[in-house]
Amino acid sequence: MRILGIDPGTATTGYGVVDYQAGREKMVTYGTIKTDSGMAMPLRLYRIKLQLEQLLQEYLPDKVAVEEIFYNRNSKTVISVAQSRGVVLMTAAAAGLPVLEYTPLQVKQAVVGYGNADKRQVQLMVQRILGMKEIPRPDDAADALAIAICGLHSSRLG
C-alpha cells in the first residue's frame, strides 16, 4: 500500500509518500510545494493543484492522507490553510482516490503513541520508523510523512 501524506498550507504544502512493504514502512519521497506570497491567491492555489497532480501521476498512491485543520487564533491563517486543504481534497477526489483525514492529535498518537507529543518527538519517530539517516526537513515535509504513516497504520487496522 502507498499513501501520499499532505500537510496543507498556502505558502508551503508538505508532502510525503510512504509504502508499506514486507511488514514495514518505507519512505519513497518527501518535499514541499511552495508558492510565492506575491502571487494572487487563486494562482497560488492553482500551483498547488498542478504540483499535486504531478505527484499523484508520478507516485500513484493508493490513498491520500490529509491533516485536518486545528483551531488557530489567527483566522487569516485558518482560512488560508482551509483553501489549500480544499484544493488537496478536490484534486484527490478528481483522481478517484480515497481521502483519509486526521487531526494533529491522531497523527501524534499513531506515530509517537502519545497525543501531546511535541514536534521534535514526532520528527524523531518519523526518522526512526522510516529508517532515515537524518530528521526530515523542512517541518512541513516531516509532518506530511507523519500523516502518511498515520494513514498506513489506520488503513492496516481498518
Secondary structure, 3 states (H helix, E strand, C coil): CEEEEEECCCCEEEEEEEEEECCEEEEEEEEEEECCCCCCHHHHHHHHHHHHHHHHHHHCCCEEEEECCCCCCCHHHHHHHHHHHHHHHHHHHHCCCCEEEECHHHHHHHHCCCCCCCHHHHHHHHHHHCCCCCCCCCHHHHHHHHHHHHHHHHHHHC
